[in-house]
Amino acid sequence: MEINQNEYSSYHAGDVVYVMYRNPHTQSVANVQEAAVVNDPENPSQLAVFLYDTYYPLTEEMAVYRSEAEAEQAYQHYFGEV
């Protein structure tokens, strides 16, 4: 499930999204996490995802989903049953 660039342009600051997030300390651990789309504080003309008190640029490299169900389905596709 990939998002094309046109889908990224449909996001707006204030949107709630779901992302697959890997634990930075244990790369074999991933989960689905709710996050907010915000204006990037370092580049206000760009959007970012605010997750765990950190801003991540909203790019095609990030697995972003509009619903938790869609994110969980993708998670199971990539990582198997929980």
C-alpha positions in Angstrom: 0.0 0.0 0.0 1.8 3.0 -1.2 0.6 6.6 -1.4 1.4 8.6 -4.5 2.4 12.2 -4.4 -1.1 13.4 -5.2 -2.4 11.8 -2.1 0.2 13.6 0.0 -1.0 16.9 -1.4 -4.5 16.1 0.0 -3.2 16.2 3.6 -3.7 19.4 5.6 -2.4 20.6 8.9 -4.7 19.3 11.6 -5.4 16.0 9.9 -5.1 12.9 12.1 -3.2 10.0 10.4 -1.9 6.6 11.3 1.7 5.6 10.7 3.8 2.4 11.0 6.5 3.3 13.5 9.6 1.2 14.2 11.1 1.4 17.7 14.4 3.2 17.2 16.0 1.1 19.9 14.7 -2.3 18.7 14.3 -2.3 14.9 12.4 -5.6 15.0 9.5 -3.9 16.9 6.9 -1.9 14.9 3.5 -0.7 15.7 0.7 1.5 14.4 0.6 4.9 16.0 -1.8 7.9 15.7 -0.1 11.1 14.6 -1.0 14.6 13.6 -0.2 16.4 10.3 1.3 19.8 11.0 3.2 22.6 9.3 6.9 21.8 9.5 8.3 24.3 12.0 11.6 24.4 10.1 10.0 24.8 6.7 6.4 26.2 7.2 5.6 25.7 3.5 5.9 21.9 4.0 3.9 19.5 6.0 5.3 17.2 8.7 4.0 14.4 10.9 4.2 15.1 14.6 4.8 11.8 16.5 6.4 11.3 19.9 7.3 14.9 20.3 9.2 14.9 17.0 8.5 16.3 13.6 9.0 14.0 10.6 8.7 15.4 7.0 5.6 14.1 5.3 7.2 12.3 2.3 6.5 9.2 0.2 9.1 7.3 2.3 6.6 7.4 5.3 3.8 4.8 5.5 0.9 7.1 6.3 -2.8 5.9 6.4 -6.0 7.8 6.9 -7.6 5.2 9.1 -6.4 3.0 11.9 -8.1 0.0 10.1 -6.2 0.7 6.9 -2.9 1.0 8.9 -3.6 -2.3 10.8 -4.3 -4.1 7.5 -1.0 -2.9 6.0 0.8 -3.8 9.2 -0.5 -7.4 9.0 0.4 -7.5 5.3 4.1 -6.5 6.1 4.6 -7.9 9.5 2.2 -10.8 9.8 -0.4 -11.5 12.5 0.1 -9.8 15.9 
